Amino acid sequence: MNLREVSREIRVSIIKAAHRSGSPHVASSLSCADILTALYFDVMKLEPWDERDIFILSKGHAAMALYSTLAVRGIMSTELLEGYYQNDGTLPAHLDRFSAKGIEVSAGSLGHGFNIGLGMAYGLKKRGSGRKVYALVGDGESQEGSIWEGALFAPKLGLDNFTAIIDYNNLQGYGRARDLCNYEPVNSKWEAFGWHAINVDGHDTEALRNAFNEDPGGKPKIIIACTTKGKGVSFMENELVWHYFIVTDEHKEKALSEIG
């Protein structure tokens, strides 16, 4: 399977959904498209469904990324995606676990999905299940105190079936994450808390695959995925305004032309 082509298809779906709905957070969604591609099309076990690995998008404002990935993967219908962020529609702007197959957790209130995932991982481990749990958080989100409470607790429980991924694009709602609440060096902090930490290019699906498959040595794993907000669309890349801007007709055509 050509993962680059899959990522392209997911990005096309994100742009179309953002344009159709007039919703924000398009750049946040583009940022993590390659991470979701690696997970859903290479790493995660999805069949049989009752024994699937669990993915939680804790940065729930990037819902378009997960919706588009589920649609391209065939888990969610494209017709359902067309009702995203519409009056009397099908899918909300932030995730609701009752809205569609594949939405494991309601998210958007930042810092919650990460810890819900830890609870799931603990429950699976207690039952002797081989299923794994993955949770994607934003770099701004990882400033939350609830994240660090979970970070302290997970090694104590030996949750080597849990992998967190930071979408490390250094842009959050009001500026650069490093300027607003600097927490560098990120990997050293997580290692000090007892995690197996890996730094990786968050747009390199092969590097991501290797990171996901790396043995954490009995520890929970954190992957610091260095990304570019708005990746794939030059006028959106690394631009704070695209945390909020909507995709007009002109933006849509330019973006789809660049993505291919």
PyMOL commands that set and color helices and strands:
alter all, ss='L'
color gray80, all
select helices_A, chain A and resi 3-21+26-31+33-43+49-51+60-73+78-81+112-126+141-143+145-157+177-180+186-192+205-213+240-243+249-259
alter helices_A, ss='H'
color red, helices_A
select strands_A, chain A and resi 54-57+133-138+162-168+196-201+221-226
alter strands_A, ss='S'
color yellow, strands_A
deselect
rebuild
show_as cartoon
